[in-house]
Amino acid sequence: MKTKPIFGVFFREKPAMMLVNLKNAKGEVYASNLAKQIDCTYSHVVKILQQMEKAGLINFDKQGRLKLLTLTKKGSEVAENIEKVKNLL
């Protein structure tokens, strides 16, 4: 059984928490403040976010020099399920 490349990303804590933090955000979220929230480097966050964008989980919305992050419907569903699993554990 072959799995999608993005599937392997969610077996790590930081990428999973990135989606959950985006889902629970109160206001605008950018890669730099997301990196601070999950205690990760900016470059690592951007690399993971690019993979998530290719998988259709997030969108980058350019606002001047900054890129606002938003979850897609699919991304929101995945984040919700990750949060359920986290709470079960």
Summary of the structure (lengths in Angstrom):
residues: 89
radius of gyration: 12.6
end to end distance: 26.7
largest distance: 43.3
contacts: 229
relative contact order: 0.19
helix: 62%
strand: 15%
